[in-house]
Structure formats: C-alpha cells, structure tokens
Amino acid sequence: MRDRHGLLSQPIGRVLLNMSLPNLIGILTILGFSLIDTFFISQLGTEALAAISFTFPVTLIISSIAIGIGAGVSTNLGRLIGSGNSHKAKVFLHDALMLTFWLIAAVSLLGSLCIGPLFTLLGANSSSLPLIRDYMFLWYLGAPLLVLLMVGNQGLRATGDTKSPAKIMALASLINLVLDPLLIFGLGPFPRLEIQGAAIATLISWIVALSLSGYLLIIKRNLVEFAEFNLARMRCNWKQLAHIAQPAALMNLLNPVANALIMAMLARIDHSAVAAFGAGTRLESVMLIVVMALSSSLVPFVAQNLGAGQTERARQALMLSLKFVLVFQTLIYLPLLFCATPIAELFSHDPQVIEWLTFYIVALPAAYGPLGMVIIMATTLNAYHRPMSSLVLNICRLFLLLLPLAALGSYLGGVKGLLLALPVTNTVMGIACYILASRISEPEKAAKHAQSIEH
C-alpha cells in the first residue's frame, strides 16, 4: 500500500497533477448535484429557487461535518500509510466509518424534526416553507449515505487513488442528471414531483455511489478490516480522528453559518437577492473546483511525506500550490467580465434576480485567487497537525472581517455594498496565508502526536 502512487518519490508537480485531474472530475460531479438541482428547480419559478437557496446553509452544515471527518481520515490514514503501517490503517478506517454513520444519523434525525422552526429563523416565508419541507425531509433521510460516501472516498484518496472516487461520483452525477427532469417535471410515465423530485433523484444517485464505493473499499482493495468490537481501541482511534476532525468540521461549519447570516441580511433588503446569492454560491463552487481538487490532493501528499519524515518535500508542495491557484484563478476571472449577464440569465427570468446575480459574478470572482490560497492553506494545516490554526484562520476571515464588513456594506450600499465585503475579505486573508505558508513547520507536540498513531 505504501507509495503505490508515487507520493513519496516522484516529482511533486507531476504527482499533484496526476492526483488533481481525477479529483477535478470528482469534485465537479459532486458540485454538479447541487448545480443541476438548482438549474432545473429554477425553471419552476423564483419562489422555488428561493426555497432551494434557503436549504444551502443547512445542507452545507452536514457536508461540513463530513469534510471535517474526511480531513481526519485523510490525514491520519495518510500518515499511517506513509509510515508503512497498513494494518492499523485498515482498522482505523473501519472505526472512523462506524462513528460517521451513527453521528450523521443522529444529526439528521434532529434536523428533520426542526425543519419549520429552523428555516423560519433563516427568513423563509410561508410560501417557501412547504417547498423546503418537501426537499429537506428526503435529503435528511439520505444524509448518512452521503457522508459515508464522502468519508469512504477520502479513504481511497488517502492511498493516492483519486481516479476511483472520480468515476464513482461521475456515475452518480449522471444518474442525478437523468432523473432530475423526469421527476421534477413529470416527463413520460413519471409523476410531476417538482422540488421533491429533485430530492428523490439525488437520493437514488447516492445509494448507487455508496454501493460502488463500499465494494472498492471492503472487497476489491481490502482497505477496511472488520476487527472485533473493542471499545478501548475504538475510543483511541476516535480520539485520533477527533484531533483533526473536530476543528476541521467546526472550521467548515463556520462557512455555512456565515452564509446563513449573509442570506438573512439579504432577505431583509430584497428577497430576490436571496435567490441570486444562492445561485451565486453554487457558481462560486464551480469556479473553485480546481482549488478544491488540488487541496484534496495536497492533504494526503503532505500527510504521507510528513509521516515518512520528508518535511521539505511537503513544504515545497504547499508553496507550489499557493502560487498556482493565485495565477490560475486570476486568469479564469477575465472571461467572466464578458459573460456575467448571459450566465445570470440561465438561472432566472426575473430582472431583479438577474441584476443581483450579474453583479455577484462580476465582483466576487476578482478575489478568487486569494480565496483559493486561503482554502489551500486551511486544508494543509490539518495535514501539518495544526487543526486549531486552521480554525483560527477561518474565524478571523469570517467573523473578524467578513461579517462586520458585510454589515457595514449593507448599511452604506445595500445589496451591492454587502456583496463587496466578500472580495475585500478574501484579498486580505490571501496575503496573510501566503506569509503564514512561508514560515510553516510541524510543531514538536504534533510530531509526537503523529508518532503515537503510527506505533
């Protein structure tokens, strides 16, 4: 299992490229779920688009927990593989998947019981709430499957295999793409289920994808060892997982919380701005897929090299990645200046929604280069066993800069003033992240903690 994909020995740029290209496809298909749903649901009208936009912060919360657990799995598994301890890696992955299922099942049950009060608090009106209930009840039902799928795929990526997760998610996205129009609009023999049909299509695609991922993990690759029940061992592995997963999950939870607060501010100015912001955040996710693909590759790369004692190779990979995303995101911003309005018109026929979404597309991607640097730095800090530093970084970005600037911008310039707070914040934090990366090292305490995993 050790260095099967050349993470410890082959040229850095080539390895990251080979890992990131499949990751790019995989992440694009994951984001495609939401973007496909958003596109088809937008054809039902502004009210339906606003309803699905209100669900984004909540679905992001569950996804953020999954990302946090995945970060813990990727980092710890990568270190175990890098140190040559495959047996402990298999048992660790088993215990991590067990914890994942029961945790998300409990969170989903609680969420399904609180749909009305929660979305009312977020600003949803009486017209949107029935639509939100139709979508979210089924989404909560499938959430444990989604999170198991995400964490399991991180287990595959920790070995350096990014192609298999990409293929699995591509198939799932294709299933979702085919079923969405059939179930939303009732084409052919299918009933017209509208927003509920989007949830059913997504749930079916998750079931298929999880089945394939489980087959690879358990049967074909033998990456999971079903060890006998041992509470002491499981608690030890869960503690190792939580060392990274808790701060990483909390860090990712901060983003949907901040988005929810921004959406609440927008809802009090103009309800059309909520629909535009929801569509804009989904477009942002697509615009940043290269960054996300690279960050997903960089974590196991850095973790394995730190586990093997190759600290300089890990640092070189980080600096190379930061420079790449800054240049790449700046270059792809330029075409958006000429395509903003046509892109906005794909998501709505409402003139006010088009106006706000056009402004979003023009203003925010200008700082996606610095934002990409923040994302790369925040995820890589977990591989360095500095999860609290990653958490503090995100707290500073969201609560010390973004939200105060958004409130000020809202007061001075309404919707446009609020939205301008995002690129300003990202530019400042991108500069700070580059400075931090140039000085990064693995603390002695973290190194000892990592060795306790490996031995």
C-alpha positions in Angstrom: 0.0 0.0 0.0 2.9 2.3 0.8 3.9 4.8 -2.0 1.8 2.9 -4.6 1.1 6.2 -6.4 4.5 7.9 -6.0 3.6 10.4 -3.3 6.9 9.9 -1.6 9.3 9.8 -4.5 8.1 11.1 -7.9 8.3 14.8 -8.9 6.0 17.0 -6.9 4.3 18.8 -9.8 3.6 15.6 -11.7 2.2 13.8 -8.7 -0.1 16.6 -7.7 -1.3 17.0 -11.3 -1.9 13.2 -11.7 -3.9 13.2 -8.4 -5.7 16.5 -9.1 -7.1 15.8 -12.5 -9.3 12.9 -11.3 -10.2 15.0 -8.2 -11.3 17.8 -10.5 -13.7 15.4 -12.2 -14.9 14.0 -8.9 -15.5 17.4 -7.3 -17.1 18.8 -10.4 -19.6 15.9 -10.3 -20.3 16.5 -6.5 -20.9 20.2 -7.2 -22.9 19.1 -10.2 -25.5 17.6 -7.9 -26.4 21.0 -6.5 -25.9 22.9 -9.7 -28.1 20.5 -11.7 -30.8 20.7 -9.0 -30.6 24.5 -8.9 -30.9 24.8 -12.6 -33.9 22.5 -13.0 -35.6 23.9 -9.9 -35.1 27.5 -11.1 -37.4 26.6 -14.1 -40.2 26.2 -11.6 -40.0 29.9 -10.7 -38.4 32.4 -8.3 -40.2 31.0 -5.2 -38.8 27.5 -5.8 -35.3 28.9 -6.4 -35.6 30.9 -3.2 -36.7 27.8 -1.3 -33.8 25.7 -2.5 -31.5 28.6 -1.8 -32.6 28.6 1.9 -31.6 24.9 2.1 -28.0 25.6 1.1 -26.6 26.7 4.5 -28.2 23.6 6.2 -27.1 21.1 3.7 -23.6 22.7 3.9 -23.6 22.1 7.6 -24.0 18.3 7.1 -21.4 18.4 4.3 -19.0 20.4 6.5 -19.2 17.7 9.2 -18.4 15.1 6.5 -15.5 17.2 5.3 -14.2 17.5 8.8 -14.3 13.7 9.4 -12.8 13.2 5.9 -9.9 15.5 6.8 -9.3 13.4 9.9 -9.4 10.2 7.9 -7.2 11.6 5.1 -4.5 13.0 7.5 -4.3 10.0 9.9 -4.6 7.4 7.2 -2.0 9.2 5.1 0.4 9.2 8.0 -0.2 5.5 8.7 0.4 4.6 5.1 3.4 6.8 4.9 4.9 5.1 7.9 4.2 1.6 6.4 1.6 0.6 9.0 -1.2 -0.8 6.7 -2.9 -3.0 9.4 -3.6 -0.1 11.7 -4.7 2.0 8.7 -7.4 -0.6 7.9 -8.7 -0.8 11.5 -8.7 2.9 11.8 -10.8 3.4 8.7 -13.3 0.8 10.0 -13.7 2.6 13.3 -14.0 6.0 11.5 -16.8 4.8 9.2 -18.7 3.4 12.2 -18.5 6.7 14.1 -19.5 8.6 10.9 -22.7 6.7 10.3 -24.1 7.0 13.8 -23.2 10.6 14.2 -24.8 11.8 11.0 -27.9 9.6 11.6 -28.4 11.4 14.9 -27.9 14.9 13.4 -30.2 14.1 10.5 -33.0 12.9 12.9 -32.7 16.1 14.9 -32.7 18.2 11.7 -35.8 16.5 10.3 -37.7 17.4 13.5 -36.8 21.1 13.3 -37.4 21.9 9.6 -40.1 24.5 10.3 -38.6 26.5 13.2 -35.1 26.5 11.7 -36.0 27.8 8.2 -38.4 30.3 9.7 -35.5 31.6 11.7 -33.4 31.8 8.5 -36.0 34.1 6.9 -38.2 31.7 4.9 -41.8 32.9 4.4 -45.0 30.9 4.4 -44.8 30.3 0.6 -41.3 28.8 0.8 -41.7 26.5 3.9 -43.9 23.8 2.2 -41.4 23.5 -0.6 -38.4 23.4 1.8 -40.1 20.6 3.8 -40.7 18.5 0.6 -37.0 18.7 -0.2 -35.3 18.6 3.2 -37.2 15.6 4.6 -35.9 13.3 1.9 -32.4 15.0 2.0 -32.1 14.2 5.7 -33.1 10.6 5.0 -30.2 10.2 2.7 -27.6 12.3 4.6 -25.9 9.4 6.4 -25.4 7.7 3.0 -23.9 10.9 1.6 -21.5 11.3 4.4 -20.4 7.7 4.4 -19.7 8.1 0.7 -17.7 11.3 1.2 -15.6 9.8 4.0 -15.1 6.5 2.2 -13.9 8.3 -0.9 -11.4 10.2 1.3 -10.1 6.8 2.4 -9.4 5.9 -1.2 -7.8 9.3 -1.8 -5.5 8.8 1.2 -3.9 5.9 -0.6 -3.2 8.2 -3.6 -6.1 6.8 -5.6 -8.1 9.7 -6.9 -9.4 8.1 -10.1 -11.9 5.6 -8.5 -13.7 8.2 -6.4 -13.9 10.4 -9.5 -15.5 7.6 -11.6 -18.0 6.8 -8.8 -19.1 10.4 -8.5 -19.3 10.9 -12.2 -21.7 8.0 -12.5 -23.8 9.3 -9.6 -24.0 12.8 -11.2 -25.1 11.2 -14.5 -27.9 9.4 -12.7 -29.0 12.6 -11.0 -28.9 14.5 -14.3 -31.1 11.9 -16.0 -33.6 11.6 -13.1 -33.9 15.3 -12.3 -36.0 16.4 -15.3 -38.0 13.2 -15.3 -39.1 13.5 -11.6 -39.2 17.3 -11.3 -41.4 18.0 -14.4 -43.1 14.5 -14.7 -41.8 13.6 -18.2 -43.1 10.4 -19.8 -44.6 7.9 -17.3 -43.0 9.7 -14.2 -45.2 11.8 -11.9 -44.6 15.6 -11.6 -43.0 15.9 -8.2 -41.3 19.3 -8.6 -38.8 20.1 -5.8 -39.4 16.8 -4.1 -38.4 15.0 -7.3 -35.0 16.7 -7.1 -34.5 15.2 -3.7 -35.6 11.7 -4.8 -33.2 11.8 -7.8 -30.3 12.8 -5.6 -31.1 10.1 -3.0 -31.1 7.4 -5.7 -27.7 8.5 -7.0 -26.2 8.5 -3.5 -27.4 4.9 -3.0 -25.7 3.7 -6.2 -22.5 5.6 -5.5 -22.2 4.3 -1.9 -22.6 0.8 -3.1 -19.7 1.1 -5.5 -17.5 2.9 -3.0 -18.2 0.2 -0.4 -17.3 -2.5 -2.9 -13.9 -0.9 -3.6 -13.1 -0.2 0.0 -14.1 -3.5 1.5 -13.9 -6.2 -1.2 -11.6 -5.2 -4.1 -9.0 -3.0 -2.2 -9.3 -4.6 1.2 -8.8 -1.2 2.9 -11.2 -1.9 5.8 -10.6 -4.5 8.4 -13.6 -5.6 10.4 -11.9 -6.0 13.7 -13.7 -7.4 16.7 -15.6 -4.9 18.9 -13.1 -3.3 21.3 -14.3 -0.1 22.9 -10.9 0.9 24.2 -9.4 0.6 20.7 -12.3 2.4 19.1 -12.2 5.2 21.6 -8.4 5.6 20.9 -9.0 5.7 17.1 -11.9 8.1 17.5 -9.7 10.3 19.7 -7.0 10.4 17.0 -9.7 11.1 14.4 -11.3 13.9 16.5 -7.9 15.6 16.9 -8.2 16.7 13.3 -11.9 16.2 12.6 -13.4 18.4 15.3 -11.6 21.6 14.5 -11.8 20.8 10.7 -15.6 20.2 11.0 -16.1 23.4 13.1 -14.0 25.3 10.5 -16.2 24.1 7.7 -19.3 24.7 9.7 -18.4 28.4 10.0 -18.8 28.9 6.3 -22.5 27.9 6.1 -23.2 29.8 9.3 -21.6 32.9 7.8 -23.6 32.3 4.6 -26.8 31.9 6.6 -26.2 35.3 8.3 -25.4 37.0 5.0 -28.6 35.4 3.5 -30.6 36.7 6.5 -29.2 40.2 5.9 -30.1 40.0 2.2 -33.6 38.7 3.0 -34.3 41.9 4.9 -33.2 44.0 2.0 -34.6 42.2 -1.1 -36.0 38.7 -1.3 -34.7 38.5 -4.9 -31.2 38.9 -3.6 -31.5 35.7 -1.7 -32.2 33.7 -4.9 -29.3 35.5 -6.6 -27.0 34.8 -3.7 -28.0 31.1 -3.6 -27.3 30.7 -7.4 -24.0 32.7 -7.0 -22.6 30.5 -4.2 -23.2 27.4 -6.4 -21.4 29.1 -9.3 -18.6 30.0 -6.9 -18.2 26.4 -6.1 -17.8 25.5 -9.7 -15.3 28.4 -10.2 -13.2 27.0 -7.4 -13.2 23.3 -8.4 -9.5 23.4 -9.4 -8.6 24.8 -6.0 -10.7 22.1 -4.3 -9.2 19.4 -6.4 -5.7 20.5 -5.6 -6.4 20.8 -1.9 -7.9 17.3 -1.8 -4.6 16.0 -3.4 -2.3 18.1 -1.3 -3.6 16.8 2.1 -2.7 13.1 1.5 0.5 14.2 -0.3 1.7 16.3 2.7 0.5 13.8 5.3 2.3 10.9 3.7 5.5 12.9 3.3 5.4 14.1 6.9 4.7 10.5 8.0 7.8 9.5 6.1 9.9 12.3 7.6 10.2 14.3 4.3 9.2 17.7 5.7 11.0 19.8 3.0 9.2 18.0 0.2 5.8 18.7 2.0 6.6 22.4 2.3 7.7 22.7 -1.4 4.4 21.2 -2.4 2.4 23.7 -0.4 4.2 26.8 -1.8 3.9 25.5 -5.4 0.2 25.0 -4.9 -0.4 28.5 -3.5 1.4 30.2 -6.4 -0.5 28.0 -8.9 -4.0 28.8 -7.6 -3.3 32.6 -7.5 -2.3 32.7 -11.1 -4.9 30.2 -12.3 -7.9 31.9 -10.7 -6.8 35.3 -11.8 -6.6 34.1 -15.4 -10.1 32.4 -15.5 -11.7 35.5 -14.0 -11.2 37.6 -17.1 -13.7 35.8 -19.4 -16.4 36.3 -16.7 -16.4 40.0 -17.2 -17.9 39.5 -20.7 -20.3 36.6 -19.8 -21.8 37.7 -16.5 -25.3 38.7 -17.7 -25.7 35.6 -20.0 -24.7 33.3 -17.2 -27.2 35.1 -14.8 -30.0 34.7 -17.3 -29.5 30.9 -17.3 -30.8 30.8 -13.7 -33.7 33.2 -13.7 -36.1 35.3 -15.8 -36.7 37.7 -13.0 -35.0 41.1 -13.9 -34.1 41.8 -10.3 -32.5 38.4 -9.7 -30.5 38.8 -13.0 -29.3 42.2 -11.9 -28.1 41.0 -8.5 -26.6 37.8 -9.9 -24.8 39.7 -12.6 -23.2 42.0 -10.0 -22.2 38.9 -8.0 -20.5 37.3 -11.0 -18.6 40.5 -11.9 -17.4 41.4 -8.3 -16.7 38.3 -6.3 -14.5 36.2 -8.7 -12.0 39.0 -8.9 -10.7 37.8 -5.5 -11.0 34.0 -6.1 -7.2 33.8 -6.4 -6.6 34.9 -2.8 -9.6 32.9 -1.7 -8.0 29.8 -3.3 -4.9 30.5 -1.3 -7.0 30.6 1.9 -8.6 27.2 1.1 -5.3 25.6 0.3 -3.7 26.9 3.5 -6.6 25.9 5.7 -6.8 22.3 4.5 -3.0 21.8 4.5 -2.7 23.0 8.1 -4.7 19.9 9.1 -2.1 17.7 7.4 0.5 19.5 9.5 -1.5 18.6 12.6 -2.3 22.2 13.2 -6.1 22.0 13.1 -6.6 24.8 15.6 -4.5 27.1 13.4 -6.8 26.3 10.5 -9.8 27.0 12.7 -8.5 30.4 13.9 -7.7 31.3 10.3 -11.3 30.8 9.3 -12.7 32.5 12.4 -10.6 35.6 11.6 -11.8 35.6 7.9 -15.5 35.2 8.7 -16.1 36.9 12.0 -13.4 39.5 12.3 -13.5 40.7 8.7 -16.4 39.3 6.5 -19.5 39.8 8.7 -18.5 43.2 10.1 -17.7 44.4 6.6 -20.9 42.9 5.3 -23.0 44.7 7.9 -21.2 48.0 7.1 -21.6 47.4 3.4 -25.3 46.6 3.8 -25.8 49.9 5.7 -23.9 52.0 3.2 -24.7 50.4 -0.1 -27.5 47.9 0.3 -27.1 44.6 -1.6 -24.1 45.6 -3.6 -22.3 47.0 -0.6 -22.9 43.8 1.3 -21.6 41.6 -1.6 -18.4 43.7 -2.0 -17.4 42.7 1.6 -16.6 39.2 0.3 -13.8 40.0 -2.2 -12.2 42.6 0.1 -12.1 40.0 2.9 -10.6 37.3 0.7 -7.9 39.6 -0.7 -6.7 40.5 2.8 -6.7 36.9 4.0 -5.0 35.6 0.9 -2.0 37.8 1.6 -1.9 36.6 5.3 -2.0 32.9 4.2 1.0 33.3 1.9 3.0 34.8 4.7 2.0 32.0 7.0 2.8 29.3 4.5 6.4 30.6 4.0 7.0 30.1 7.8 5.1 26.8 8.4 6.6 23.9 10.2 5.3 20.9 12.1 5.3 21.6 15.8 7.1 19.2 18.1 4.0 18.4 20.0 2.1 17.5 16.8 5.0 15.3 15.6 4.9 13.3 18.8 1.1 13.0 18.5 1.5 11.7 14.9 4.0 9.1 16.1 1.5 7.8 18.6 -0.7 7.0 15.7 2.0 5.2 13.8 3.3 3.0 16.6 
